[in-house]
Amino acid sequence: MDNYMNEAQHKAEVLVEALPYIQQFNRKIIVVKYGGSAMNSEELKRSVIKDVTLLKLVGFKPIIVHGGGKEISRWVAKTGKEAQFVNGLRVTDDETMEIAEMVLGRVSKQLVTMVGELGVKAVSVSGKDGGLIRVKKKYADGQDIGYVGEITSVEPKILYDLLENDYLPIVAPIGLDDNFATYNINADDAACAVAKAVHADKLVFLTDVEGLYRDFNDKSTFISKISSSEAEELILGGMIGGGMLPKLANCTDAVREGVGRVHILDGRVPHAMLLEIFTDRGFGTMFYH
């Protein structure tokens, strides 16, 4: 009986600790970029979707922007092609673009189903729907890498309409150029652009790292909070490794353009998002203006 009471008491304390955060972000928009290892494990996938659904049920207005790079590579390999990358960007010819659109659409529908099973209404949208994401052709150091898009604008009306009607939007990172050609978009870039367009209070990147380190090889240099100007100093000082650089640039850009807070979290850890948002200590790295 004592163990039961202690456990019940602990649960009550957790709820009380979460209350001010629930009040603070009630009816506020949170954009969650979902990808990486958390997307490859069925167990972690369900954990993330449960967390996002919980955010909606306690009053947030979540939007999911998802990737699907590893799944795209798997399907490209099935056709006998080898995935090619230039500076981390997938070379995307006609056939690869067709595969990418198919895979990303399939991922969207899987996530819609998972959310629906938890009693919340979700709708999958591609950046092509309602003119949501417009792009121009992106080059990698001057190289033509095919149908890879650089975002030029986001029209958030379709997202506002879905949120207003109590739906959870799930966005696939595909866009159209001015000639209505279809382009694949980096999911981090898409999440950042969507968050800025809807004036999100929070943008959360679920990644394969714990957060930001001044020196990744020295775990004592972990950064739990950092301003956009401090982050830019790290970038200019050459202290951040290549893989984290574009994500860091996205984070600083987002908070400078009106997103309230940006978080980098380890998506491999169950409930990392809830620990970051609803506890006093936090969990990953938070960026602020």
Backbone as JSON, one array per atom type, in Angstrom:
{
  "sequence": "MDNYMNEAQHKAEVLVEALPYIQQFNRKIIVVKYGGSAMNSEELKRSVIKDVTLLKLVGFKPIIVHGGGKEISRWVAKTGKEAQFVNGLRVTDDETMEIAEMVLGRVSKQLVTMVGELGVKAVSVSGKDGGLIRVKKKYADGQDIGYVGEITSVEPKILYDLLENDYLPIVAPIGLDDNFATYNINADDAACAVAKAVHADKLVFLTDVEGLYRDFNDKSTFISKISSSEAEELILGGMIGGGMLPKLANCTDAVREGVGRVHILDGRVPHAMLLEIFTDRGFGTMFYH",
  "N": [[0.84, -1.22, 0.0], [1.98, 1.23, 0.81], [3.9, 1.6, -1.22], [2.22, 1.94, -3.41], [0.94, 4.33, -2.69], [3.12, 6.08, -2.63], [3.87, 6.04, -5.3], [1.55, 7.07, -6.49], [1.55, 9.6, -5.34], [3.87, 10.66, -6.47], [3.12, 10.75, -9.18], [1.09, 12.65, -9.0], [2.59, 14.9, -8.27], [4.12, 15.27, -10.57], [2.11, 15.99, -12.39], [1.27, 18.41, -11.25], [3.6, 19.9, -11.53], [3.61, 20.12, -14.27], [1.43, 21.74, -14.8], [1.65, 24.73, -14.88], [2.99, 25.0, -17.33], [1.23, 23.87, -19.13], [-0.83, 25.71, -18.91], [0.49, 28.0, -19.84], [1.0, 27.44, -22.54], [-1.42, 26.9, -23.67], [-3.59, 26.61, -26.41], [-1.58, 27.41, -28.1], [0.65, 27.22, -30.94], [2.62, 24.44, -31.84], [5.29, 23.18, -33.64], [6.44, 20.12, -34.75], [9.27, 18.56, -35.81], [9.79, 15.51, -37.19], [11.78, 12.71, -37.42], [14.66, 10.7, -38.34], [16.15, 8.22, -36.13], [14.01, 7.77, -34.44], [11.96, 7.39, -36.12], [12.39, 5.0, -37.3], [12.1, 2.93, -35.52], [9.44, 1.0, -34.47], [8.35, 1.05, -31.92], [9.36, 3.47, -30.81], [8.25, 5.21, -32.64], [5.5, 5.03, -32.1], [5.58, 6.02, -29.51], [6.38, 8.7, -29.86], [4.19, 9.66, -31.36], [2.15, 9.3, -29.5], [2.97, 11.2, -27.61], [2.74, 13.63, -29.05], [0.02, 13.59, -29.56], [-0.93, 13.73, -26.94], [-0.08, 16.34, -26.32], [-1.84, 17.76, -27.94], [-4.28, 17.09, -26.75], [-4.09, 18.32, -24.27], [-4.3, 20.95, -24.91], [-2.48, 22.24, -26.63], [-1.66, 23.24, -30.07], [-0.65, 21.18, -32.2], [1.56, 20.64, -35.04], [2.82, 18.29, -37.25], [5.81, 17.86, -39.01], [7.29, 15.72, -41.18], [10.12, 13.58, -41.96], [11.76, 11.14, -44.02], [13.93, 9.99, -45.08], [15.64, 7.63, -44.84], [13.88, 5.59, -45.44], [13.19, 6.29, -48.03], [15.66, 5.87, -49.29], [15.81, 3.1, -48.99], [13.73, 2.21, -50.66], [14.6, 3.24, -53.08], [16.87, 1.67, -53.45], [15.64, -0.78, -53.9], [14.85, -0.55, -56.51], [17.14, -0.96, -57.81], [18.81, 1.16, -58.05], [21.4, 3.33, -56.81], [21.53, 5.31, -53.94], [22.47, 8.69, -54.13], [24.4, 11.36, -52.81], [25.1, 14.82, -52.4], [26.95, 16.98, -50.58], [25.34, 16.25, -48.41], [22.82, 16.4, -49.48], [20.22, 14.75, -51.19], [20.64, 13.49, -54.41], [18.26, 13.93, -56.83], [16.59, 12.51, -59.26], [14.09, 12.11, -61.92], [12.87, 9.56, -61.45], [13.65, 9.0, -58.81], [12.4, 11.11, -57.5], [9.75, 10.44, -57.88], [9.64, 8.1, -56.35], [10.27, 9.18, -53.83], [8.08, 10.87, -53.34], [6.04, 9.0, -53.21], [6.84, 7.42, -51.0], [6.95, 9.34, -48.9], [4.29, 10.14, -48.84], [3.13, 7.75, -48.04], [4.26, 7.44, -45.48], [3.09, 9.66, -44.21], [0.35, 8.89, -44.18], [0.49, 6.64, -42.55], [1.15, 7.83, -40.1], [-1.1, 9.42, -39.71], [-2.99, 7.41, -39.3], [-2.03, 6.27, -36.89], [-2.37, 8.43, -35.11], [-5.12, 8.69, -35.29], [-5.93, 6.29, -34.12], [-5.57, 6.89, -31.5], [-7.61, 8.51, -30.9], [-7.7, 11.09, -31.92], [-8.26, 13.5, -34.48], [-6.56, 13.55, -37.53], [-4.94, 15.01, -40.41], [-3.29, 14.4, -43.43], [-1.08, 16.4, -45.29], [0.53, 17.41, -48.24], [3.26, 19.53, -49.2], [2.44, 20.44, -51.6], [-0.27, 20.71, -51.52], [-2.92, 22.98, -51.6], [-1.19, 25.0, -52.28], [0.76, 25.14, -50.31], [3.64, 24.97, -49.83], [6.02, 26.64, -51.67], [8.7, 26.46, -54.0], [12.08, 26.89, -55.26], [14.56, 25.72, -57.57], [17.2, 23.98, -56.02], [20.71, 24.21, -55.6], [23.8, 22.42, -55.09], [26.63, 23.68, -54.04], [26.83, 24.83, -56.58], [26.34, 22.62, -58.16], [24.04, 20.76, -60.13], [21.5, 19.04, -58.68], [19.16, 17.87, -59.29], [15.68, 17.34, -58.61], [15.49, 18.9, -56.12], [14.32, 21.04, -53.71], [14.47, 24.51, -52.81], [13.02, 26.42, -50.36], [10.77, 29.01, -51.09], [8.45, 30.29, -50.3], [5.77, 30.03, -47.88], [2.42, 29.23, -47.59], [0.26, 29.55, -45.13], [-2.49, 29.16, -44.79], [-4.04, 26.8, -45.19], [-3.13, 25.2, -43.11], [-3.84, 26.71, -40.85], [-6.63, 26.57, -41.18], [-7.1, 23.83, -40.81], [-6.2, 23.48, -38.14], [-7.99, 25.16, -36.84], [-10.29, 23.76, -37.15], [-9.95, 21.67, -35.5], [-8.2, 19.64, -36.28], [-5.2, 17.67, -36.53], [-2.51, 18.6, -38.31], [-0.43, 16.86, -40.61], [2.51, 17.09, -42.22], [4.05, 16.51, -45.32], [7.29, 16.88, -46.7], [7.28, 18.2, -49.48], [7.3, 20.19, -52.4], [6.13, 22.71, -54.78], [7.37, 24.28, -57.76], [7.41, 27.44, -59.6], [6.57, 26.58, -62.07], [5.03, 24.48, -61.51], [6.35, 22.06, -61.13], [7.37, 19.17, -59.28], [9.12, 18.98, -56.2], [11.52, 17.59, -53.95], [12.07, 18.27, -50.49], [14.31, 19.25, -47.92], [13.57, 18.01, -44.72], [14.04, 19.32, -42.28], [14.37, 21.97, -43.11], [11.81, 22.41, -44.13], [10.22, 22.16, -41.8], [11.17, 24.32, -40.29], [10.47, 26.5, -41.95], [7.67, 26.25, -42.01], [7.09, 26.61, -39.28], [7.85, 29.29, -38.94], [6.05, 30.52, -40.66], [3.54, 30.05, -39.5], [3.82, 31.33, -37.16], [4.74, 29.95, -34.85], [4.8, 29.03, -31.39], [6.54, 27.2, -30.4], [9.16, 25.2, -31.81], [10.14, 22.0, -32.42], [12.84, 19.88, -32.85], [13.24, 16.55, -33.37], [15.89, 14.5, -32.99], [18.93, 12.56, -33.65], [20.73, 13.02, -31.67], [21.67, 14.15, -28.34], [21.44, 16.84, -28.0], [22.91, 20.07, -28.17], [26.42, 20.46, -28.18], [29.36, 22.18, -27.08], [31.73, 20.97, -27.58], [31.57, 18.05, -29.14], [32.8, 15.7, -28.41], [33.25, 15.95, -25.78], [31.33, 15.41, -23.19], [30.73, 17.03, -21.05], [30.38, 19.54, -22.01], [27.84, 20.13, -22.73], [25.06, 22.06, -23.86], [22.34, 23.54, -22.46], [20.68, 25.74, -22.73], [20.59, 28.41, -25.07], [21.19, 31.53, -26.64], [20.16, 33.14, -29.74], [22.16, 34.82, -30.72], [24.43, 33.9, -29.35], [24.55, 31.36, -30.42], [25.14, 31.96, -33.07], [27.69, 32.94, -32.78], [29.03, 30.57, -32.13], [28.77, 29.23, -34.56], [30.18, 30.92, -36.33], [32.63, 30.77, -35.13], [33.52, 28.32, -35.85], [33.13, 26.09, -34.27], [31.29, 24.09, -34.29], [30.34, 20.9, -35.47], [30.05, 19.56, -38.85], [27.54, 18.13, -39.49], [25.71, 19.17, -37.69], [25.58, 21.82, -38.28], [23.73, 22.92, -40.37], [21.29, 22.47, -39.03], [21.6, 23.99, -36.73], [21.76, 26.52, -37.88], [19.15, 26.71, -38.89], [17.73, 26.72, -36.45], [18.58, 29.16, -35.21], [17.76, 30.98, -37.13], [14.99, 30.6, -37.06], [14.2, 31.5, -34.43], [14.98, 34.13, -34.63], [13.18, 35.04, -36.45], [10.72, 35.09, -35.24], [9.68, 32.7, -34.07], [8.85, 31.36, -30.95], [10.38, 29.6, -29.13], [12.97, 27.25, -29.81], [13.71, 23.82, -29.9], [16.16, 21.29, -29.63], [16.06, 17.89, -29.49], [16.67, 14.55, -28.25], [15.38, 12.18, -30.12], [15.45, 9.47, -29.78], [14.99, 8.83, -27.21], [12.41, 7.8, -25.17], [9.56, 9.85, -24.74], [10.93, 12.27, -24.67], [10.15, 14.79, -25.56], [8.0, 15.51, -23.9], [9.31, 15.64, -21.45], [10.98, 17.8, -21.89], [9.19, 19.94, -22.35], [7.32, 19.98, -20.26], [8.6, 19.9, -17.77], [10.56, 21.35, -15.1], [13.32, 21.19, -15.33], [14.01, 20.62, -17.94], [15.33, 19.06, -21.0], [16.66, 18.76, -23.52], [18.4, 20.88, -25.81], [17.64, 24.3, -25.73], [16.74, 27.01, -27.77], [16.63, 30.52, -27.79], [15.58, 33.94, -28.43]],
  "CA": [[0.0, 0.0, 0.0], [2.88, 2.38, 0.86], [4.47, 1.78, -2.55], [1.16, 2.48, -4.26], [0.73, 5.73, -2.31], [4.3, 6.84, -3.07], [3.79, 6.16, -6.77], [0.45, 7.98, -6.78], [2.01, 10.94, -4.93], [4.84, 11.1, -7.48], [2.35, 11.1, -10.38], [0.4, 13.93, -8.72], [3.61, 15.96, -8.3], [4.45, 15.47, -11.99], [1.0, 16.74, -12.99], [1.3, 19.77, -10.71], [4.74, 20.57, -12.16], [3.27, 20.38, -15.67], [0.29, 22.64, -14.91], [1.94, 26.08, -15.41], [3.39, 24.92, -18.74], [0.0, 23.63, -19.88], [-1.54, 27.01, -18.94], [1.26, 28.95, -20.65], [0.97, 27.13, -23.97], [-2.77, 26.56, -24.11], [-3.98, 27.18, -27.71], [-0.41, 27.86, -28.84], [1.06, 26.29, -32.0], [3.93, 23.79, -31.72], [5.66, 22.41, -34.83], [7.35, 19.02, -34.39], [9.95, 17.9, -36.93], [9.91, 14.13, -36.77], [12.56, 11.9, -38.36], [15.77, 10.0, -37.72], [15.97, 6.88, -35.56], [12.68, 7.66, -33.82], [11.01, 7.01, -37.17], [12.7, 3.65, -37.76], [11.66, 1.98, -34.51], [7.98, 1.03, -34.33], [8.05, 1.42, -30.53], [9.61, 4.9, -30.65], [7.28, 5.92, -33.48], [4.25, 5.11, -31.34], [5.84, 6.87, -28.35], [6.35, 10.09, -30.34], [2.82, 10.0, -31.73], [1.41, 9.44, -28.23], [3.35, 12.48, -27.0], [2.14, 14.73, -29.83], [-1.42, 13.52, -29.32], [-1.15, 14.26, -25.59], [0.05, 17.8, -26.41], [-3.09, 18.28, -28.5], [-5.38, 16.88, -25.81], [-3.98, 19.26, -23.15], [-4.55, 22.32, -25.34], [-1.58, 22.72, -27.69], [-2.08, 23.04, -31.46], [0.56, 20.65, -32.85], [1.71, 20.32, -36.46], [3.97, 17.42, -37.47], [6.48, 17.85, -40.32], [8.1, 14.51, -41.07], [11.06, 13.2, -43.0], [11.6, 9.77, -44.51], [15.12, 9.76, -45.91], [16.13, 6.25, -44.85], [12.87, 4.79, -46.12], [13.34, 6.61, -49.46], [16.86, 5.16, -49.75], [15.48, 1.67, -49.04], [12.93, 1.96, -51.86], [15.46, 3.51, -54.25], [17.72, 0.48, -53.59], [14.81, -1.85, -54.45], [14.78, -0.39, -57.97], [18.48, -1.22, -58.36], [19.59, 2.4, -58.08], [22.15, 3.62, -55.6], [21.28, 6.69, -53.49], [23.63, 9.57, -54.25], [24.28, 12.58, -52.02], [26.11, 15.86, -52.56], [26.87, 17.86, -49.39], [24.22, 15.83, -47.56], [21.54, 16.53, -50.2], [19.97, 13.62, -52.08], [20.48, 13.75, -55.84], [16.88, 13.48, -57.06], [16.15, 12.52, -60.66], [12.64, 11.9, -62.07], [12.45, 8.31, -60.81], [13.83, 9.15, -57.36], [11.36, 12.02, -57.03], [8.52, 9.66, -57.86], [9.74, 7.21, -55.18], [10.23, 10.02, -52.62], [6.7, 11.33, -53.12], [5.26, 7.82, -52.81], [7.24, 7.03, -49.64], [6.54, 10.37, -47.94], [2.83, 10.04, -48.72], [2.84, 6.54, -47.25], [4.6, 7.76, -44.08], [2.04, 10.57, -43.71], [-0.88, 8.14, -43.92], [0.74, 5.79, -41.37], [1.08, 8.69, -38.92], [-2.52, 9.78, -39.56], [-3.65, 6.24, -38.72], [-1.61, 6.16, -35.49], [-3.03, 9.5, -34.36], [-6.54, 8.35, -35.25], [-6.13, 5.2, -33.15], [-5.54, 7.49, -30.16], [-8.82, 9.3, -30.72], [-7.55, 12.47, -32.39], [-8.39, 13.61, -35.94], [-5.38, 14.08, -38.22], [-5.03, 15.1, -41.87], [-1.97, 14.52, -44.06], [-0.99, 17.34, -46.41], [1.83, 17.6, -48.89], [3.51, 20.94, -49.47], [1.77, 20.78, -52.86], [-1.7, 20.93, -51.27], [-3.32, 24.36, -51.29], [-0.05, 25.91, -52.47], [1.36, 25.3, -48.98], [5.08, 25.26, -49.92], [6.55, 26.93, -53.0], [10.16, 26.29, -53.99], [12.87, 27.03, -56.48], [15.56, 24.66, -57.66], [18.34, 24.16, -55.12], [21.99, 23.69, -56.1], [24.79, 22.1, -54.05], [27.9, 24.25, -54.51], [26.77, 25.03, -58.03], [26.0, 21.38, -58.86], [22.63, 20.43, -60.33], [21.2, 17.79, -57.98], [17.83, 17.41, -59.69], [14.46, 17.91, -58.04], [15.64, 19.27, -54.7], [13.77, 22.39, -53.65], [14.77, 25.52, -51.79], [11.72, 27.04, -50.08], [10.67, 30.45, -51.35], [7.33, 30.83, -49.53], [4.81, 29.1, -47.27], [1.07, 29.81, -47.44], [-0.2, 28.73, -44.01], [-3.94, 29.16, -44.6], [-4.57, 25.44, -45.07], [-2.79, 24.72, -41.76], [-4.73, 27.43, -39.92], [-7.98, 26.03, -41.32], [-7.14, 22.51, -40.17], [-6.09, 23.68, -36.69], [-9.24, 25.78, -36.38], [-11.34, 22.73, -37.17], [-9.57, 20.64, -34.52], [-7.4, 18.57, -36.89], [-3.75, 17.7, -36.36], [-1.92, 18.5, -39.64], [0.82, 16.1, -40.77], [3.01, 17.69, -43.45], [5.13, 15.86, -46.05], [8.13, 17.95, -47.25], [7.31, 18.23, -50.94], [6.79, 21.49, -52.83], [5.99, 23.01, -56.21], [7.98, 25.53, -58.21], [6.48, 28.31, -60.33], [6.06, 25.85, -63.23], [4.29, 23.35, -60.94], [7.15, 20.84, -61.04], [7.42, 18.66, -57.92], [10.47, 18.93, -55.64], [11.76, 17.07, -52.61], [12.59, 19.34, -49.62], [14.88, 18.83, -46.64], [12.49, 18.1, -43.73], [14.38, 20.36, -41.3], [14.06, 23.26, -43.75], [10.35, 22.53, -44.21], [9.69, 22.41, -40.45], [11.54, 25.69, -39.92], [9.67, 27.43, -42.76], [6.29, 26.14, -41.54], [7.02, 27.23, -37.95], [7.9, 30.75, -39.11], [4.83, 30.97, -41.36], [2.37, 29.98, -38.6], [4.21, 32.04, -35.92], [4.68, 28.93, -33.79], [5.45, 29.34, -30.11], [7.63, 26.24, -30.24], [9.57, 24.31, -32.89], [10.9, 20.91, -31.8], [13.53, 18.95, -33.74], [13.58, 15.26, -32.78], [17.11, 14.15, -33.72], [19.67, 11.4, -33.15], [21.72, 13.48, -30.67], [21.04, 14.63, -27.11], [21.29, 18.3, -28.09], [24.07, 20.79, -28.68], [27.64, 20.47, -27.37], [30.45, 23.03, -27.56], [32.66, 19.98, -28.11], [30.76, 16.85, -29.11], [33.55, 14.62, -27.78], [33.32, 16.22, -24.33], [29.93, 15.47, -22.77], [30.55, 18.08, -20.04], [30.17, 20.83, -22.69], [26.45, 20.18, -23.18], [24.42, 23.38, -23.74], [20.9, 23.35, -22.27], [19.99, 26.95, -23.23], [21.5, 29.27, -25.82], [20.5, 32.58, -27.4], [20.47, 33.1, -31.17], [23.45, 35.49, -30.95], [25.47, 32.99, -28.88], [24.62, 30.27, -31.39], [25.83, 32.46, -34.26], [29.12, 32.99, -32.44], [29.55, 29.21, -32.25], [28.86, 28.91, -35.99], [31.28, 31.71, -36.9], [33.9, 30.32, -34.52], [33.88, 27.02, -36.4], [33.19, 25.12, -33.17], [30.23, 23.09, -34.43], [30.6, 19.93, -36.54], [29.31, 19.73, -40.1], [26.18, 17.63, -39.51], [24.83, 19.99, -36.85], [25.59, 23.22, -38.75], [22.47, 23.39, -40.96], [20.23, 22.46, -38.02], [21.87, 25.15, -35.88], [21.36, 27.71, -38.66], [17.68, 26.72, -38.89], [17.26, 27.1, -35.12], [18.81, 30.59, -34.98], [16.91, 31.69, -38.09], [13.59, 30.53, -36.61], [13.93, 32.38, -33.29], [15.14, 35.52, -35.08], [12.02, 35.41, -37.27], [9.46, 35.12, -34.5], [9.3, 31.47, -33.35], [9.14, 31.64, -29.55], [11.48, 28.77, -28.65], [13.3, 26.09, -30.64], [14.32, 22.77, -29.08], [16.77, 20.1, -30.23], [15.88, 16.8, -28.52], [17.03, 13.2, -28.67], [14.15, 11.45, -30.42], [15.61, 8.05, -29.44], [14.6, 8.67, -25.81], [10.95, 7.89, -25.04], [8.93, 10.99, -24.06], [11.87, 13.39, -24.55], [9.42, 16.03, -25.79], [7.23, 15.84, -22.7], [10.27, 16.01, -20.41], [11.48, 19.14, -22.2], [8.14, 20.96, -22.32], [6.5, 19.99, -19.05], [9.34, 19.82, -16.51], [11.36, 22.54, -14.79], [14.74, 21.02, -15.67], [14.25, 20.52, -19.37], [15.93, 17.79, -21.41], [17.6, 18.93, -24.62], [18.92, 22.25, -25.96], [16.61, 25.27, -26.1], [17.2, 28.25, -28.38], [15.74, 31.66, -27.6], [16.09, 35.12, -29.14]],
  "C": [[0.87, 1.26, 0.0], [3.49, 2.67, -0.5], [3.46, 2.4, -3.5], [0.96, 3.96, -3.98], [1.9, 6.6, -2.77], [4.26, 7.07, -4.58], [2.69, 7.15, -7.17], [0.84, 9.42, -6.46], [2.96, 11.52, -5.98], [4.12, 11.53, -8.76], [1.63, 12.43, -10.19], [1.38, 15.09, -8.8], [4.01, 16.3, -9.74], [3.37, 16.31, -12.67], [0.99, 18.2, -12.53], [2.45, 20.56, -11.34], [4.42, 20.96, -13.6], [2.23, 21.49, -15.83], [0.63, 24.03, -15.45], [2.33, 26.08, -16.88], [2.17, 24.67, -19.62], [-0.78, 24.94, -20.01], [-0.85, 27.98, -19.89], [1.08, 28.72, -22.15], [-0.4, 26.7, -24.48], [-3.14, 27.35, -25.38], [-2.81, 27.73, -28.52], [0.04, 26.78, -29.83], [2.47, 25.75, -31.71], [4.16, 22.96, -32.98], [6.7, 21.38, -34.41], [7.94, 18.44, -35.67], [10.33, 16.49, -36.48], [10.66, 13.33, -37.84], [13.63, 11.13, -37.61], [15.4, 8.65, -37.16], [14.59, 6.68, -34.95], [11.63, 7.22, -34.84], [11.22, 5.56, -37.6], [12.24, 2.57, -36.79], [10.15, 2.12, -34.32], [7.59, 1.51, -32.93], [8.23, 2.92, -30.31], [8.62, 5.73, -31.46], [5.97, 6.12, -32.72], [4.4, 6.02, -30.12], [5.75, 8.35, -28.74], [4.92, 10.52, -30.65], [1.94, 10.15, -30.5], [1.7, 10.8, -27.6], [2.69, 13.65, -27.72], [0.63, 14.77, -29.61], [-1.76, 14.06, -27.93], [-1.06, 15.79, -25.6], [-1.25, 18.41, -26.93], [-4.22, 18.2, -27.48], [-5.29, 17.81, -24.59], [-3.99, 20.72, -23.62], [-3.59, 22.92, -26.34], [-2.26, 22.58, -29.05], [-0.87, 22.51, -32.23], [0.41, 20.49, -34.36], [2.93, 19.43, -36.57], [4.49, 17.65, -38.88], [7.45, 16.68, -40.27], [9.07, 14.35, -42.22], [10.75, 11.79, -43.46], [12.78, 9.34, -45.34], [15.57, 8.32, -45.99], [15.16, 5.32, -45.59], [12.93, 5.04, -47.63], [14.54, 5.86, -50.03], [16.59, 3.67, -49.91], [14.69, 1.35, -50.32], [13.71, 2.25, -53.14], [16.34, 2.29, -54.52], [16.94, -0.68, -54.21], [14.71, -1.77, -55.98], [16.12, -0.65, -58.64], [19.34, 0.02, -58.46], [20.35, 2.56, -56.77], [21.9, 5.08, -55.21], [22.56, 7.49, -53.57], [23.37, 10.86, -53.47], [25.42, 13.53, -52.36], [25.94, 16.85, -51.42], [25.63, 17.54, -48.55], [22.87, 15.92, -48.23], [21.4, 15.39, -51.21], [19.85, 14.09, -53.53], [19.17, 13.1, -56.27], [16.5, 13.62, -58.52], [14.64, 12.23, -60.7], [12.17, 10.68, -61.28], [12.56, 8.4, -59.29], [12.77, 10.06, -56.77], [10.03, 11.29, -56.91], [8.49, 8.74, -56.63], [9.59, 8.03, -53.9], [8.8, 10.46, -52.31], [5.82, 10.17, -52.65], [5.56, 7.47, -51.35], [6.76, 8.05, -48.61], [5.03, 10.38, -47.75], [2.42, 8.86, -47.87], [3.13, 6.77, -45.77], [3.53, 8.64, -43.47], [0.79, 9.8, -43.31], [-0.72, 7.2, -42.72], [0.61, 6.61, -40.09], [-0.35, 9.13, -38.65], [-3.27, 8.64, -38.88], [-3.32, 6.1, -37.23], [-2.29, 7.2, -34.61], [-4.52, 9.18, -34.2], [-6.85, 7.25, -34.25], [-6.17, 5.71, -31.72], [-6.69, 8.47, -29.95], [-8.73, 10.75, -31.14], [-7.61, 12.48, -33.92], [-7.13, 14.23, -36.53], [-5.63, 14.09, -39.72], [-3.62, 15.22, -42.42], [-2.06, 15.5, -45.22], [0.43, 17.33, -46.94], [2.02, 19.1, -49.06], [2.88, 21.41, -50.77], [0.32, 21.17, -52.62], [-1.98, 22.38, -50.9], [-2.2, 25.37, -51.47], [0.73, 26.15, -51.18], [2.84, 25.7, -49.06], [5.49, 25.47, -51.37], [8.07, 26.93, -52.93], [10.77, 26.79, -55.3], [13.93, 25.94, -56.45], [16.76, 24.98, -56.78], [19.59, 23.54, -55.75], [22.92, 23.41, -54.93], [26.15, 22.54, -54.56], [27.94, 24.36, -56.03], [26.4, 23.8, -58.82], [24.49, 21.2, -58.97], [22.36, 19.07, -59.68], [19.75, 17.34, -58.23], [16.7, 18.12, -58.95], [14.56, 18.06, -56.52], [15.27, 20.74, -54.58], [14.3, 23.24, -52.52], [13.5, 26.34, -51.59], [11.76, 28.53, -50.34], [9.52, 31.08, -50.56], [6.48, 29.7, -48.96], [3.49, 29.85, -47.11], [0.35, 29.01, -46.35], [-1.71, 28.58, -43.87], [-4.51, 27.76, -44.4], [-4.29, 24.86, -43.68], [-3.66, 25.4, -40.71], [-6.15, 26.86, -39.95], [-8.11, 24.67, -40.63], [-7.08, 22.62, -38.65], [-7.4, 24.22, -36.12], [-10.36, 24.77, -36.29], [-10.93, 21.48, -36.38], [-8.86, 19.44, -35.14], [-5.92, 18.76, -36.54], [-3.13, 17.55, -37.75], [-0.61, 17.72, -39.61], [1.35, 16.42, -42.16], [4.17, 16.88, -44.03], [5.94, 16.93, -46.78], [8.33, 17.86, -48.76], [6.73, 19.57, -51.37], [6.72, 21.61, -54.34], [6.77, 24.27, -56.55], [6.97, 26.33, -59.03], [5.9, 27.65, -61.58], [5.31, 24.59, -62.82], [5.01, 22.01, -61.08], [7.29, 20.47, -59.57], [8.87, 18.52, -57.44], [10.46, 18.33, -54.24], [12.4, 18.19, -51.77], [13.19, 18.71, -48.37], [13.84, 19.06, -45.53], [12.77, 19.14, -42.65], [14.03, 21.74, -41.84], [12.55, 23.48, -43.8], [9.75, 22.85, -42.85], [9.97, 23.84, -40.02], [10.66, 26.71, -40.65], [8.21, 27.43, -42.31], [6.13, 26.84, -40.19], [7.02, 28.75, -38.05], [6.58, 31.26, -39.7], [3.62, 30.99, -40.44], [2.65, 30.69, -37.27], [4.12, 31.1, -34.71], [5.35, 29.43, -32.52], [6.61, 28.41, -29.85], [7.86, 25.49, -31.55], [10.48, 23.27, -32.26], [11.51, 20.04, -32.89], [13.84, 17.68, -32.96], [14.72, 14.68, -33.61], [17.73, 12.89, -33.15], [20.8, 11.81, -32.22], [20.97, 14.07, -29.48], [20.72, 16.12, -27.16], [22.58, 18.88, -28.61], [25.22, 20.74, -27.67], [28.62, 21.5, -27.95], [31.54, 22.15, -28.18], [31.97, 18.63, -27.99], [31.46, 15.69, -28.41], [33.69, 14.8, -26.27], [31.9, 16.45, -23.82], [29.67, 16.54, -21.71], [30.27, 19.44, -20.67], [28.75, 20.97, -23.22], [25.84, 21.55, -22.91], [22.92, 23.16, -23.6], [20.09, 24.54, -22.78], [21.01, 27.82, -23.95], [20.69, 30.3, -26.6], [20.92, 32.49, -28.86], [21.82, 33.74, -31.44], [24.61, 34.62, -30.48], [25.66, 31.83, -29.86], [25.37, 30.72, -32.65], [27.32, 32.58, -34.01], [29.76, 31.61, -32.56], [29.74, 28.83, -33.72], [30.07, 29.62, -36.6], [32.64, 31.26, -36.37], [34.33, 28.95, -35.01], [33.91, 25.91, -35.36], [32.2, 23.97, -33.33], [30.49, 22.22, -35.64], [29.62, 20.06, -37.69], [27.86, 19.33, -40.06], [25.21, 18.5, -38.74], [24.69, 21.41, -37.39], [24.27, 23.67, -39.38], [21.33, 23.43, -39.96], [20.35, 23.68, -37.11], [21.45, 26.44, -36.59], [19.84, 27.83, -38.71], [17.13, 27.2, -37.55], [17.4, 28.61, -34.88], [17.92, 31.43, -35.9], [15.46, 31.74, -37.6], [13.32, 31.49, -35.45], [14.1, 33.85, -33.67], [13.91, 35.99, -35.86], [10.69, 35.14, -36.57], [8.99, 33.85, -33.84], [9.76, 31.63, -31.9], [10.36, 30.92, -29.01], [11.7, 27.63, -29.63], [14.06, 25.1, -29.78], [14.93, 21.7, -29.96], [16.74, 19.01, -29.18], [16.3, 15.47, -29.12], [15.76, 12.38, -28.86], [14.24, 9.97, -30.11], [15.18, 7.77, -28.01], [13.09, 8.81, -25.7], [10.53, 9.13, -24.22], [9.88, 12.18, -23.84], [11.15, 14.73, -24.67], [8.63, 16.46, -24.55], [8.16, 16.29, -21.57], [10.78, 17.44, -20.63], [10.41, 20.21, -21.95], [7.49, 21.1, -20.95], [7.26, 19.88, -17.73], [10.22, 21.05, -16.34], [12.79, 22.41, -15.32], [14.99, 21.06, -17.17], [15.03, 19.26, -19.69], [16.97, 17.96, -22.49], [18.19, 20.33, -24.62], [17.79, 23.16, -26.44], [17.24, 26.53, -26.64], [16.16, 29.34, -28.14], [16.37, 32.88, -28.25], [17.01, 35.93, -28.24]]
}
